[in-house]
């Protein structure tokens, strides 16, 4: 434990830096900040974090790149480094960085209230739930707001059990639903599951994209007297490397769930809110789930807010009698975050952000595919739809070297968590035509360097 006087002095310095424009921070102070950041991450955050996040810890002329401000389609480092953001915070920044219209609403809300009392009625939660019912397909209606994606998945899993009385879940190989205990139990990669075994035991994984496997798993369990609560799917698998299932897959799984009395959960945390070219990916196949999770871009890239929405039949009498039964997150659906989400929905509808993602995604994907055709010895495949795209390489090493080459040229991207050979391209909808040209040009140069260096 440090001396209180020293702690206050240290915090006064950091708060002073927050309040200072970066151009007014002396060069020596910036160097000190870089050194301290590396030290503090290694000693107080995680000793392996910087090694794992290679691009973040890469050295530039001024040392490690510290992100300090952002706007639109760009992130900026403390020393003025500029990056076109093709990572998009794993899908957070669909509306751009610090979108002015969303920021204005958040600032206005902050001027009169940030969090809620937990006792009085907070009106924005009701307004946001109504807005969600208005913009989601079918009869999705009841909302429950949470703070992070894994928490939303936990609520969906719990709700499925309460509503159906079932205990088993069907998930898919390659799935990613978060890393809390229930969510990681649904996950489809052993790396994230093995350290925590045994987890939720009543989970069966089947091959993604094969509806017959879902049907077989459910019927086999039911044949031996087990009751299945839910099938949980990503309409497009994100962290598996942006895996788009065959046309008709979601609709066929919907039919199977209806016939077997099993709830269907769609995890739209990454695919939803316009990113894939429709407000929700399930709209592309005209399928309505029983429960849908949402998040990432939902807070407009300003504040963290996630949640679930379900059909009325799922909100059983048990939940009506005891509204706290499902959960009671202290910060879930707080006024400040609800204000951000309300402004985000309005901005997306008024500016047809799903349509923008569709159109710009087609241009970006065409450019990426042209490079795949040019460098077949490096690139295996280009996948995705809208602004949820991925490039899979012939090896992890080739992917890493190409990503590093992009970073050196001011293009920020990263790999997917389940498929290490794949890097994602999930830029903001604020990406301009010139930005797209620059991304493709930089990627072309990076691939040429890799080809030469590897003698391919």
C-alpha positions in Angstrom: 0.0 0.0 0.0 1.4 3.4 -1.0 1.4 6.6 1.0 -1.9 8.5 0.5 -0.2 11.8 -0.2 1.8 10.2 -3.0 -1.3 8.5 -4.5 -3.1 11.9 -4.6 -0.1 13.5 -6.2 0.1 10.7 -8.8 -3.6 11.0 -9.6 -3.4 14.8 -9.8 -0.8 14.3 -12.5 -2.9 11.8 -14.5 -6.1 13.9 -14.2 -4.1 16.9 -15.4 -3.0 14.9 -18.4 -6.6 14.0 -19.2 -7.5 17.7 -19.1 -4.6 18.7 -21.3 -4.7 18.8 -25.1 -2.1 16.4 -26.4 -0.3 19.1 -28.4 0.4 20.8 -25.1 1.9 17.8 -23.4 5.7 18.1 -23.5 7.7 15.5 -25.5 9.5 14.3 -22.4 6.2 13.8 -20.6 4.9 11.7 -23.5 8.0 9.5 -23.4 7.5 9.0 -19.7 3.8 8.1 -20.3 4.8 5.4 -22.8 7.4 3.9 -20.4 4.9 4.0 -17.5 2.1 2.4 -19.6 4.3 -0.6 -20.5 5.5 -0.9 -16.9 2.0 -0.7 -15.5 0.4 -3.1 -18.0 3.2 -5.6 -17.3 2.9 -5.3 -13.5 -0.6 -4.2 -12.7 -2.8 -5.3 -15.6 -1.4 -8.6 -17.0 2.2 -9.7 -17.6 1.1 -11.2 -20.9 -1.2 -8.5 -22.3 1.3 -6.5 -24.4 3.0 -9.7 -25.7 -0.4 -10.9 -26.9 -1.6 -7.6 -28.3 1.4 -7.3 -30.6 0.3 -4.2 -32.6 -0.5 -2.2 -29.5 2.9 -2.8 -28.0 4.8 -2.3 -31.3 7.5 0.3 -31.2 7.4 3.5 -33.2 9.9 6.3 -33.4 8.5 7.6 -30.1 8.1 4.2 -28.4 4.9 2.3 -27.8 1.8 3.8 -29.5 -0.6 5.2 -26.9 -4.1 5.9 -28.2 -5.3 9.2 -27.0 -8.1 10.5 -29.2 -10.4 9.5 -32.0 -13.1 10.8 -34.4 -15.0 9.5 -37.3 -13.1 6.6 -38.9 -9.8 7.3 -37.2 -7.8 6.6 -34.1 -4.9 8.8 -33.1 -1.8 8.1 -31.0 -0.4 10.4 -28.3 2.4 11.5 -30.7 0.0 12.2 -33.6 0.0 8.8 -35.2 -3.1 8.3 -37.3 -4.8 5.0 -38.0 -7.8 4.1 -40.3 -9.7 1.9 -37.9 -10.6 -1.3 -39.6 -10.8 -3.2 -36.3 -13.8 -1.1 -35.1 -13.4 -2.2 -31.5 -14.6 -5.7 -32.5 -17.7 -4.1 -34.0 -18.4 -1.2 -31.5 -17.8 1.7 -33.8 -20.5 1.2 -36.5 -21.5 4.9 -36.1 -17.9 6.1 -36.0 -15.7 7.3 -33.2 -17.3 10.0 -31.0 -20.2 10.5 -33.3 -21.2 14.2 -32.6 -25.0 13.5 -32.7 -24.7 10.7 -30.1 -22.2 12.7 -28.0 -24.6 15.6 -27.8 -27.4 13.5 -26.4 -25.0 11.8 -23.9 -23.7 15.2 -22.7 -27.2 16.5 -22.3 -28.2 13.5 -20.2 -25.0 13.8 -18.1 -25.9 17.4 -17.3 -28.9 16.3 -15.3 -28.4 12.6 -14.4 -25.9 9.9 -15.0 -27.0 6.8 -12.9 -30.4 6.0 -11.4 -31.6 5.7 -7.8 -32.5 2.0 -8.2 -35.9 2.8 -6.6 -37.6 5.6 -8.6 -38.8 4.8 -12.2 -36.1 5.7 -14.8 -38.0 6.7 -17.9 -35.3 6.2 -20.5 -35.2 2.4 -19.9 -38.9 2.2 -20.8 -38.3 4.4 -23.9 -35.4 2.3 -25.0 -37.3 -1.0 -24.5 -40.1 0.4 -26.7 -37.7 1.5 -29.4 -36.1 -1.9 -29.4 -39.5 -3.6 -29.9 -40.1 -1.2 -32.7 -36.9 -2.0 -34.6 -36.6 -5.8 -34.1 -38.4 -8.3 -36.2 -41.6 -10.2 -35.4 -43.1 -10.0 -31.9 -39.8 -9.5 -30.0 -40.9 -7.3 -27.2 -39.6 -7.7 -23.6 -36.2 -6.2 -22.9 -33.6 -6.7 -20.2 -30.5 -4.4 -20.3 -27.0 -5.4 -19.2 -23.5 -4.1 -19.4 -21.4 -6.5 -21.5 -21.9 -9.1 -24.1 -21.2 -12.1 -21.9 -23.7 -10.8 -19.3 -26.4 -10.6 -22.0 -25.7 -14.2 -23.0 -26.0 -15.3 -19.4 -29.4 -13.7 -19.2 -30.5 -15.3 -22.4 -29.4 -18.8 -21.2 -31.2 -18.3 -17.9 -34.3 -17.0 -19.5 -34.4 -20.1 -21.8 -34.3 -22.4 -18.8 -37.0 -20.4 -16.9 -39.3 -20.3 -19.9 -39.0 -23.8 -21.2 -38.2 -25.9 -18.1 -35.4 -27.5 -20.2 -31.8 -27.9 -19.0 -29.8 -28.8 -22.1 -28.3 -26.3 -24.7 -27.2 -26.9 -28.2 -24.3 -24.8 -29.4 -21.9 -25.0 -32.3 -18.2 -25.7 -32.8 -16.4 -22.5 -33.4 -19.0 -20.4 -31.5 -18.0 -17.5 -29.4 -20.5 -16.0 -26.9 -18.2 -14.5 -24.2 -16.0 -15.7 -21.4 -18.2 -15.7 -18.3 -19.0 -19.2 -17.0 -22.2 -19.9 -18.8 -21.2 -18.1 -22.0 -17.8 -19.8 -22.2 -19.6 -23.1 -21.7 -21.4 -22.4 -25.0 -18.1 -21.5 -26.7 -16.7 -23.7 -29.4 -13.0 -23.5 -28.9 -11.2 -25.7 -26.3 -8.6 -23.0 -25.5 -11.2 -21.0 -23.6 -13.1 -23.9 -22.1 -10.5 -26.4 -20.8 -9.1 -24.2 -18.0 -12.5 -23.9 -16.4 -13.9 -27.4 -16.7 -16.2 -28.7 -15.5 -18.5 -25.9 -16.7 -22.2 -26.0 -17.4 -22.4 -29.7 -18.2 -25.6 -30.0 -20.2 -24.2 -28.5 -23.4 -23.8 -30.3 -26.7 -21.8 -28.8 -29.6 -22.7 -29.5 -33.2 -21.2 -28.4 -36.5 -22.1 -24.9 -37.5 -24.2 -24.5 -40.7 -25.6 -28.0 -40.6 -29.2 -27.9 -39.5 -29.5 -31.7 -39.5 -27.0 -31.9 -36.7 -29.1 -29.6 -34.6 -32.1 -31.7 -35.2 -30.3 -34.9 -34.4 -28.8 -33.6 -31.2 -32.2 -32.4 -29.9 -34.1 -35.6 -30.8 -31.5 -37.9 -29.4 -31.6 -36.0 -26.1 -35.3 -36.0 -26.0 -35.4 -39.7 -26.9 -33.6 -40.5 -23.6 -35.8 -38.3 -21.5 -33.7 -35.1 -21.5 -35.3 -31.7 -22.0 -33.6 -29.1 -24.2 -33.9 -25.5 -23.2 -32.4 -23.7 -26.2 -30.3 -23.7 -29.4 -27.9 -20.8 -29.3 -26.4 -19.5 -32.6 -24.5 -16.5 -34.1 -26.3 -15.7 -37.4 -22.7 -15.3 -38.6 -19.9 -16.7 -36.5 -17.7 -13.7 -35.7 -14.7 -14.9 -33.7 -14.5 -18.2 -35.7 -13.4 -16.0 -38.6 -16.6 -14.5 -40.0 -18.3 -17.7 -41.0 -21.5 -17.2 -43.0 -23.8 -20.2 -42.9 -25.5 -21.6 -46.0 -28.7 -19.9 -47.1 -31.7 -21.3 -45.3 -29.8 -22.5 -42.3 -31.3 -20.1 -39.8 -34.8 -20.7 -41.2 -34.4 -24.5 -41.0 -33.1 -24.3 -37.4 -36.2 -22.2 -36.6 -38.4 -24.9 -38.0 -36.6 -27.6 -35.9 -36.9 -25.6 -32.7 -40.7 -25.0 -33.3 -41.3 -28.7 -34.0 -39.3 -29.9 -30.9 -40.5 -27.2 -28.5 -37.0 -25.7 -28.0 -36.2 -22.0 -27.7 -34.0 -20.4 -30.3 -31.4 -17.8 -29.2 -29.7 -15.6 -31.7 -26.5 -13.9 -30.5 -26.6 -10.7 -32.5 -24.1 -8.8 -30.3 -21.6 -8.5 -33.2 -23.8 -9.0 -36.3 -26.6 -6.7 -35.2 -27.2 -2.9 -35.3 -26.6 -2.5 -39.0 -23.2 -4.0 -39.4 -24.1 -6.8 -41.8 -26.3 -4.7 -44.1 -29.6 -5.1 -42.3 -30.4 -3.8 -38.8 -30.3 -7.5 -37.6 -28.7 -10.3 -39.5 -31.7 -12.6 -38.9 -33.7 -10.2 -41.1 -31.7 -11.4 -44.0 -33.5 -14.8 -43.7 -36.7 -13.5 -42.3 -36.3 -15.5 -39.1 -37.5 -14.4 -35.7 -35.7 -15.9 -32.6 -37.3 -16.4 -29.3 -34.5 -14.5 -27.6 -32.0 -12.2 -29.2 -28.9 -10.7 -27.6 -27.5 -7.3 -28.7 -24.6 -5.0 -27.8 -21.3 -3.7 -29.2 -22.5 -0.9 -31.5 -25.7 -0.5 -29.5 -24.1 2.2 -27.3 -23.0 4.2 -30.4 -19.3 3.7 -29.7 -19.7 6.0 -26.7 -20.9 4.0 -23.8 -21.2 0.2 -22.9 -24.8 -1.2 -23.0 -26.0 -4.6 -24.0 -29.1 -6.7 -23.4 -31.7 -9.2 -24.6 -35.1 -8.9 -26.1 -37.6 -11.8 -26.2 -41.0 -12.8 -27.4 -43.8 -12.3 -24.9 -44.3 -16.1 -24.4 -40.8 -16.3 -22.9 -41.6 -13.8 -20.1 -43.3 -16.4 -17.8 -45.4 -15.9 -14.7 -42.4 -16.6 -12.6 -40.7 -13.5 -14.0 -43.8 -11.4 -13.6 -44.1 -12.5 -10.0 -40.4 -11.9 -9.2 -38.8 -9.4 -11.7 -35.5 -9.8 -9.9 -35.3 -13.6 -10.7 -33.6 -13.2 -14.0 -31.0 -10.7 -12.7 -30.5 -7.3 -11.2 -27.3 -5.7 -12.6 -26.7 -2.4 -10.7 -25.7 -0.5 -13.8 -27.8 -2.3 -16.4 -30.0 0.1 -18.3 -28.7 3.2 -16.6 -29.9 6.6 -17.9 -26.6 7.6 -19.4 -26.2 4.4 -21.4 -29.8 4.4 -22.4 -29.4 7.9 -23.7 -26.5 6.8 -25.9 -28.5 3.8 -27.2 -31.6 5.9 -28.0 -29.4 8.4 -29.9 -27.7 5.6 -31.7 -31.0 4.0 -32.9 -32.2 7.4 -34.1 -29.0 8.1 -36.0 -28.9 4.7 -37.6 -32.5 4.9 -38.8 -32.2 8.5 -40.0 -29.0 7.9 -41.9 -29.8 4.3 -43.1 -26.6 3.0 -41.5 -27.5 -0.7 -42.4 -27.7 0.4 -46.1 -24.4 2.3 -45.8 -22.7 -0.8 -44.3 -24.1 -2.9 -47.1 -22.9 -0.6 -49.9 -19.5 0.2 -48.4 -19.0 -3.4 -47.5 -19.5 -4.4 -51.1 -16.8 -2.0 -52.2 -14.3 -3.1 -49.5 -15.0 -6.8 -50.1 -14.4 -6.4 -53.8 -11.0 -4.7 -53.0 -10.0 -7.4 -50.6 -11.0 -10.1 -53.1 -8.9 -8.5 -55.8 -5.9 -8.9 -53.4 -6.8 -12.5 -52.7 -6.8 -13.1 -56.4 -3.4 -11.3 -56.7 -1.7 -13.1 -53.8 -3.1 -16.7 -53.7 0.1 -17.9 -52.1 -0.7 -15.7 -49.0 -4.5 -15.4 -48.9 -6.8 -18.4 -48.7 -10.3 -16.7 -48.6 -12.2 -13.5 -48.2 -15.5 -13.8 -46.3 -18.4 -11.8 -44.9 -21.1 -9.4 -45.7 -21.7 -5.7 -45.0 -18.9 -4.3 -42.9 -18.3 -7.6 -41.1 -15.5 -9.0 -43.3 -12.5 -11.3 -42.8 -9.4 -12.4 -44.7 -8.1 -15.9 -44.0 -4.4 -16.6 -44.7 -2.7 -19.8 -45.6 -0.9 -19.7 -42.2 -1.0 -17.9 -38.9 2.5 -16.5 -39.6 1.4 -15.0 -42.9 -1.6 -13.4 -41.3 0.5 -11.9 -38.5 3.1 -10.5 -40.9 0.4 -9.0 -43.1 -1.4 -7.5 -40.1 1.9 -6.0 -38.9 2.5 -4.5 -42.4 -0.9 -2.9 -42.3 -0.3 -1.5 -38.8 3.0 0.1 -40.0 1.0 1.8 -42.8 -1.6 3.2 -40.5 -4.3 0.6 -40.9 -5.6 -0.9 -37.6 -7.0 -4.4 -37.6 -6.6 -7.6 -35.7 -7.2 -11.3 -35.7 -10.3 -13.2 -34.6 -10.2 -15.0 -31.2 -11.1 -18.5 -32.4 -9.4 -18.6 -35.8 -5.8 -17.4 -35.6 -5.3 -17.4 -39.3 -8.0 -14.8 -39.9 -7.9 -11.0 -39.5 -11.0 -9.0 -39.4 -12.1 -5.9 -41.3 -14.9 -4.3 -39.3 -14.5 -0.5 -40.0 -17.0 2.2 -39.1 -19.7 3.2 -41.5 -18.0 6.6 -41.6 -15.2 5.1 -43.7 -14.9 7.2 -46.9 -14.3 6.0 -50.4 -10.8 7.5 -50.2 -10.3 5.6 -46.9 -11.2 2.3 -48.6 -8.8 3.0 -51.5 -6.0 3.7 -48.9 -6.8 0.5 -47.0 -6.6 -1.6 -50.2 -3.4 0.2 -51.3 -1.7 -0.3 -47.9 -2.8 -4.0 -47.8 -1.4 -4.5 -51.3 2.0 -3.0 -50.2 2.0 -5.1 -47.1 1.3 -8.3 -49.0 4.0 -7.5 -51.5 6.5 -7.1 -48.6 5.4 -10.5 -47.1 5.7 -12.2 -50.5 9.2 -10.9 -51.0 10.3 -11.6 -47.4 9.0 -15.2 -47.5 10.3 -15.9 -51.1 6.8 -16.9 -52.2 
